[in-house]
Amino acid sequence: MKPTKIYLQYPWKFPDSPYYKYLIKSPPKGIEYLNVENQKGVITSKRFFWFSNFLKRNIRRTTTLLNLSIPNAHLSPKGNYDLIHCAHCLSKNTNKPWVADIESVWSMWISGMSTKTGKGDVEKIIMNPNCKKIMPWTKNTKKEILNFYPQLNNKIEVVYPAVPEIKNLRKKNNKKLKIIFVARYFDIKGGRMALEVLDRLTKEYKIEGIVVSDVPQDLKDTYRKLNIMPLMQQEKLFDLMSSSDLFLYPSAVDTFGFSLLEAMAFGLPIITINTKYTKSRPEIVQNGRMGLIFDVEEEVNYGKITSVEENIIEKLVQNAEKLILNRKLRERMSKNCLEEIKNGKFSIKERNRKLKKIYEEVIK
């Protein structure tokens, strides 16, 4: 039986998400993805990463200042394939059926999201008969999309991202408990709070605080007792995570948070927060099951520690202490994390089951 051929359409030439790397490596049975040559997963080159984000940010900023309505929609080339799968973007194609996975509601626009014209332009695209299914990454994103377009209800379905389980994972009994923080965007992912939390914990307990991020030199000098490393290739990072015990992630901004899934794949209970800019996080980290999470109502400052951040730091320290001092709790949460990735909603087999069903329905 011939495989179903699906063209992956990206919004940028070089896709920068582990979502598609894991999709291509572990496709649903009978599915062949096309346009995969440039898919390398996340960008780890510091120079290329900076340039890529500078370019994307300024394109969005300029078009928004000009008050332009530009849907994040692209035209896939003609070819021998059955279906287009848009990678958190939309399609301009009218000769092929297409589906789109959507990380966040804003990813349907380059600019014009808040304008009447912009909303109308996207509505025309997603209500076109060729648009067969919109697949938000979370229930929260589905809710946000339906707030814009309630008429989309009959062709929207949540398909959670997935990461592979780690085969033959063996957790080490470290002499020192290892708590790791990983972020490509140091400040907006709570890097300064993470440094302070780890520093305080190392003064009270026999732990090793590990930070993998682009940390400014003055902070490296201040927090010399911590093991601070630069961004690294995924293979090296995963080696580091396999020997860690807890995952600290005080990010106040996230449309999803793939690092949380990857931490769970290594059985790392998560210590994190939930803000109005991380509304999907409680779907990922169930409090008391995969880790400890608490709500933050105030605006979080990225660049410095104020009274708001100080309160967050204190609560993060307290939650970390609960896990440091309670081995059974750590082990139970670790097992829950591993089970969620192996058989739960973030498993490869559950994602593939949903995608396979959607693809088959679309191309009947």
Phi, psi and omega per residue, in radians:
M1 nan 2.289 -3.116
K2 -1.234 2.485 3.114
P3 -1.248 2.685 3.018
T4 -1.376 2.179 -3.091
K5 -1.690 2.217 -3.082
I6 -2.201 2.202 -3.140
Y7 -1.547 2.129 3.085
L8 -1.512 2.056 -3.131
Q9 -1.831 2.059 -3.132
Y10 -1.742 2.698 3.081
P11 -1.328 -0.409 3.127
W12 -2.231 2.770 -3.097
K13 -1.052 -0.715 -3.129
F14 -1.940 1.765 3.130
P15 -1.116 2.515 -3.041
D16 -2.272 1.089 3.117
S17 -2.652 2.386 3.077
P18 -1.178 -0.287 3.124
Y19 -0.873 -0.864 -3.022
Y20 -1.411 -0.493 3.036
K21 -1.076 -0.804 -3.135
Y22 -1.265 -0.507 3.100
L23 -1.185 -0.763 -3.111
I24 -1.226 -0.672 -3.122
K25 -1.227 -0.555 -3.080
S26 -2.314 1.221 -3.093
P27 -1.295 2.813 3.005
P28 -1.055 2.660 -3.119
K29 -1.058 2.296 3.108
G30 1.473 0.148 -3.113
I31 -1.958 2.317 3.042
E32 -2.087 2.115 3.133
Y33 -1.605 2.389 3.078
L34 -1.889 2.866 -3.098
N35 1.123 0.904 -3.090
V36 -1.980 0.022 -3.020
E37 -1.088 -0.654 -3.072
N38 -1.586 0.050 -3.108
Q39 -1.454 1.868 -3.125
K40 -2.026 0.071 -3.047
G41 1.526 -2.627 -3.100
V42 -1.316 2.638 3.110
I43 -1.398 2.209 3.122
T44 -1.961 -0.241 3.054
S45 -1.182 2.104 -3.081
K46 -1.047 -0.739 -3.103
R47 -1.198 -0.808 -3.132
F48 -1.176 -0.673 3.117
F49 -1.067 -0.788 3.137
W50 -1.127 -0.797 -3.113
F51 -1.114 -0.772 -3.124
S52 -1.048 -0.797 -3.122
N53 -1.269 -0.600 3.071
F54 -1.062 -0.775 -3.117
L55 -1.135 -0.858 -3.128
K56 -1.078 -0.798 -3.091
R57 -1.080 -0.746 -3.080
N58 -1.337 -0.515 3.031
I59 -1.120 -0.818 3.125
R60 -1.117 -0.734 -3.099
R61 -1.133 -0.784 -3.103
T62 -1.144 -0.807 -3.125
T63 -1.172 -0.545 3.091
T64 -1.228 -0.732 3.115
L65 -1.095 -0.582 3.114
L66 -1.422 0.002 3.103
N67 1.024 0.712 -3.128
L68 -1.585 2.486 3.015
S69 -1.673 1.865 -3.136
I70 -2.287 1.752 3.037
P71 -1.088 2.592 3.085
N72 -1.445 1.189 -3.063
A73 -2.175 2.496 -3.016
H74 -2.396 2.713 -3.121
L75 -1.772 2.020 3.103
S76 -1.409 2.556 -3.125
P77 -1.219 2.767 3.053
K78 -1.161 2.602 -3.141
G79 -3.140 3.093 -3.124
N80 -1.566 1.353 3.083
Y81 -2.500 2.864 -3.013
D82 -1.706 -0.442 -2.962
L83 -2.758 2.605 3.027
I84 -1.835 2.261 3.013
H85 -1.924 1.904 -3.125
C86 -1.442 2.246 -3.106
A87 -1.535 1.734 -2.992
H88 0.599 0.918 2.984
C89 -2.701 -3.063 -3.138
L90 -2.067 3.012 -3.089
S91 -2.035 2.499 3.014
K92 -1.645 -0.106 -3.052
N93 -1.183 2.410 3.069
T94 -2.090 0.042 -3.134
N95 -1.822 -0.077 -3.135
K96 -2.417 2.567 3.005
P97 -1.232 2.637 3.131
W98 -2.553 2.695 3.034
V99 -2.212 2.817 -3.126
A100 -2.457 2.231 2.951
D101 -1.564 2.399 -3.021
I102 -2.186 2.031 3.129
E103 -1.226 -0.777 -3.129
S104 -2.611 2.707 -3.068
V105 -1.008 -0.601 -3.099
W106 -1.180 -0.327 -3.094
S107 -1.273 -0.023 3.051
M108 -1.480 -0.093 3.125
W109 -2.236 2.614 2.803
I110 -1.518 -0.728 2.996
S111 -2.765 2.780 3.105
G112 1.781 0.148 -3.099
M113 -1.022 -0.636 -3.049
S114 -1.622 0.075 -3.109
T115 -1.816 2.687 3.118
K116 -1.079 -0.733 3.129
T117 -1.108 -0.780 -3.134
G118 -1.059 -0.753 3.122
K119 -1.122 -0.692 3.138
G120 -1.170 -0.686 3.139
D121 -1.102 -0.747 3.121
V122 -1.215 -0.650 3.125
E123 -1.015 -0.740 3.123
K124 -1.040 -0.654 -3.108
I125 -1.253 -0.856 -3.030
I126 -1.353 -0.359 3.101
M127 -1.620 -0.016 3.054
N128 -1.151 2.479 -3.131
P129 -0.985 -0.451 3.126
N130 -1.233 -0.403 3.037
C131 -1.373 1.894 -3.031
K132 -1.654 -0.558 -3.099
K133 -2.770 2.350 2.966
I134 -1.827 2.201 -3.002
M135 -2.083 1.458 3.103
P136 -1.121 2.629 -3.099
W137 -1.278 -0.415 -3.092
T138 -2.479 2.885 3.066
K139 -1.121 -0.625 3.132
N140 -1.125 -0.728 3.099
T141 -1.150 -0.659 3.059
K142 -1.023 -0.789 3.127
K143 -1.057 -0.745 3.135
E144 -1.132 -0.709 3.122
I145 -1.129 -0.753 -3.131
L146 -1.199 -0.424 3.023
N147 -1.132 -0.589 3.073
F148 -1.373 -0.794 -2.987
Y149 -2.337 1.350 -3.139
P150 -1.063 -0.436 -3.140
Q151 -1.222 -0.127 -3.136
L152 -1.472 -0.020 -2.967
N153 -0.931 -0.607 -3.067
N154 -1.396 -0.177 3.089
K155 -2.316 0.797 3.051
I156 -2.321 2.330 -3.110
E157 -2.613 2.294 3.126
V158 -1.236 2.237 2.987
V159 -2.216 1.847 -3.100
Y160 -1.195 2.488 2.996
P161 -1.079 2.881 -3.120
A162 -2.478 2.672 2.987
V163 -2.255 2.639 -3.125
P164 -1.276 2.595 3.018
E165 -1.235 2.662 3.140
I166 -1.549 1.951 -3.124
K167 -1.226 2.487 3.079
N168 0.957 0.646 3.102
L169 -1.245 2.196 3.108
R170 -2.170 1.987 -3.134
K171 -1.376 2.324 -3.139
K172 -1.506 2.612 2.998
N173 -1.583 1.619 -3.086
N174 -1.262 2.509 3.037
K175 -1.103 -0.634 3.031
K176 -2.024 2.328 3.054
L177 -1.093 2.337 -3.101
K178 -1.887 2.150 3.090
I179 -1.996 2.199 -3.017
I180 -2.066 2.455 3.007
F181 -2.114 2.256 -3.126
V182 -2.279 2.265 3.091
A183 -2.831 2.352 3.044
R184 -1.358 -0.620 3.084
Y185 -1.715 1.760 -2.977
F186 -1.092 -0.977 -3.023
D187 -1.215 -0.907 -3.022
I188 -1.265 -0.185 3.049
K189 -1.723 0.272 3.034
G190 1.442 0.460 -3.070
G191 -1.015 -0.721 -3.112
R192 -1.163 -0.678 3.085
M193 -1.173 -0.681 3.134
A194 -1.061 -0.766 3.108
L195 -1.031 -0.785 -3.086
E196 -1.194 -0.710 3.108
V197 -1.066 -0.859 -3.107
L198 -1.134 -0.658 3.124
D199 -1.091 -0.772 -3.133
R200 -1.171 -0.670 -3.141
L201 -1.180 -0.663 -3.140
T202 -1.168 -0.414 3.116
K203 -1.379 -0.364 -3.088
E204 -1.857 -0.460 -3.026
Y205 -2.343 2.818 3.091
K206 -1.457 1.378 3.127
I207 -2.241 2.830 3.012
E208 -1.979 2.150 3.104
G209 -1.652 2.114 -3.080
I210 -2.006 2.269 3.123
V211 -2.207 2.149 3.080
V212 -2.061 1.782 -3.086
S213 -2.998 3.068 3.102
D214 -1.549 1.372 -3.027
V215 -1.484 2.256 3.092
P216 -1.016 2.597 -3.045
Q217 -1.074 -0.668 -3.116
D218 -1.104 -0.562 3.100
L219 -1.344 -0.571 3.037
K220 -1.059 -0.703 3.140
D221 -1.189 -0.612 -3.113
T222 -1.283 -0.693 -3.054
Y223 -1.887 1.044 -3.058
R224 -1.176 -0.425 -3.090
K225 -1.329 -0.241 -3.140
L226 -1.541 2.668 3.112
N227 -1.557 1.621 -3.052
I228 -1.764 2.181 -3.089
M229 -2.208 2.690 3.085
P230 -1.340 2.975 3.029
L231 -1.019 2.514 -3.035
M232 -2.453 2.925 3.082
Q233 -1.072 2.622 -3.037
Q234 -1.014 -0.670 -3.119
E235 -1.050 -0.769 3.128
K236 -1.188 -0.689 3.123
L237 -1.093 -0.734 -3.120
F238 -1.171 -0.578 3.033
D239 -1.061 -0.695 -3.137
L240 -1.198 -0.732 -3.127
M241 -1.205 -0.545 -3.132
S242 -1.132 -0.421 -3.141
S243 -1.759 0.102 3.137
S244 -1.644 2.952 -3.072
D245 -2.056 -0.582 -3.107
L246 -2.413 2.674 -3.133
F247 -2.072 2.060 3.127
L248 -1.737 2.238 -3.064
Y249 -2.576 1.445 -3.102
P250 -1.534 0.549 -3.120
S251 -1.170 2.312 3.129
A252 -1.715 -0.029 -3.114
V253 -2.409 2.189 3.094
D254 -2.918 2.323 2.978
T255 -1.437 -0.462 3.031
F256 -2.511 -1.478 -3.132
G257 2.044 1.215 -3.091
F258 -1.115 -0.513 -3.128
S259 -1.080 -0.452 3.101
L260 -1.166 -0.761 3.103
L261 -1.119 -0.733 -3.125
E262 -1.144 -0.636 3.065
A263 -1.116 -0.740 3.120
M264 -1.090 -0.615 3.130
A265 -1.092 -0.436 3.082
F266 -1.692 0.156 3.102
G267 1.236 0.547 -3.113
L268 -1.691 1.933 3.007
P269 -0.998 2.516 -2.981
I270 -1.899 2.371 3.061
I271 -1.964 1.981 -2.999
T272 -2.656 -3.067 -3.127
I273 -2.290 2.894 3.063
N274 -2.267 2.203 3.135
T275 -2.176 3.139 3.118
K276 -1.206 -0.184 3.096
Y277 -1.803 0.165 3.112
T278 -2.341 0.760 -2.952
K279 -1.122 -0.350 3.118
S280 -1.507 -0.179 -3.021
R281 -1.075 -0.710 3.117
P282 -1.088 -0.347 3.030
E283 -1.251 -0.491 -3.098
I284 -1.540 -0.891 -3.101
V285 -1.850 1.747 3.081
Q286 -1.365 2.072 -3.056
N287 -1.023 2.232 3.130
G288 1.517 -0.164 -3.127
R289 -1.936 -0.952 3.099
M290 -1.796 -0.102 -3.109
G291 2.908 -2.826 -3.131
L292 -2.167 2.225 -3.082
I293 -2.411 2.490 3.084
F294 -2.389 2.727 -3.087
D295 -1.449 2.487 3.036
V296 -2.146 2.039 -3.095
E297 -1.511 -0.518 -3.052
E298 -1.363 2.821 3.027
E299 -1.251 2.335 -3.122
V300 -1.691 2.357 3.112
N301 -1.576 2.249 -3.084
Y302 -1.400 -0.612 -2.922
G303 -1.645 -0.163 -3.133
K304 -2.717 2.933 -3.135
I305 -1.725 1.987 3.060
T306 -1.926 -2.982 -3.138
S307 -1.086 -0.597 3.109
V308 -1.098 -0.863 -3.130
E309 -1.157 -0.592 3.116
E310 -1.093 -0.715 3.090
N311 -1.126 -0.700 3.108
I312 -1.116 -0.775 3.135
I313 -1.010 -0.799 -3.132
E314 -1.052 -0.744 -3.140
K315 -1.225 -0.646 3.079
L316 -1.112 -0.715 3.087
V317 -1.069 -0.766 -3.130
Q318 -1.093 -0.751 3.120
N319 -1.187 -0.660 3.080
A320 -1.100 -0.705 3.133
E321 -1.071 -0.659 3.109
K322 -1.026 -0.684 -3.112
L323 -1.419 -0.592 3.093
I324 -1.098 -0.722 -3.029
L325 -1.530 -0.202 -3.062
N326 -2.151 1.597 -3.087
R327 -1.107 -0.710 -3.128
K328 -1.078 -0.681 3.109
L329 -1.131 -0.753 3.096
R330 -1.032 -0.808 -3.085
E331 -1.156 -0.685 3.121
R332 -1.129 -0.772 3.110
M333 -1.141 -0.655 3.123
S334 -1.074 -0.772 3.111
K335 -1.110 -0.675 3.111
N336 -1.116 -0.704 3.111
C337 -1.078 -0.819 -3.115
L338 -1.115 -0.696 -3.132
E339 -1.163 -0.676 3.134
E340 -1.080 -0.689 -3.137
I341 -1.338 -0.545 -3.118
K342 -1.353 -0.787 -3.002
N343 -2.263 -0.137 -3.022
G344 -1.533 -2.815 -3.044
K345 -1.201 -0.316 3.105
F346 -1.763 0.264 -3.138
S347 -1.456 2.683 3.089
I348 -1.056 -0.734 -3.068
K349 -1.194 -0.581 3.111
E350 -1.283 -0.721 3.067
R351 -1.061 -0.811 -3.120
N352 -1.144 -0.614 3.096
R353 -1.067 -0.799 -3.129
K354 -1.181 -0.797 -3.133
L355 -1.102 -0.754 3.134
K356 -1.016 -0.794 -3.128
K357 -1.100 -0.765 -3.139
I358 -1.143 -0.818 3.136
Y359 -1.010 -0.784 -3.096
E360 -1.131 -0.682 3.125
E361 -1.147 -0.655 -3.056
V362 -1.210 -0.706 -2.993
I363 -1.751 0.305 3.083
K364 -1.059 nan nan
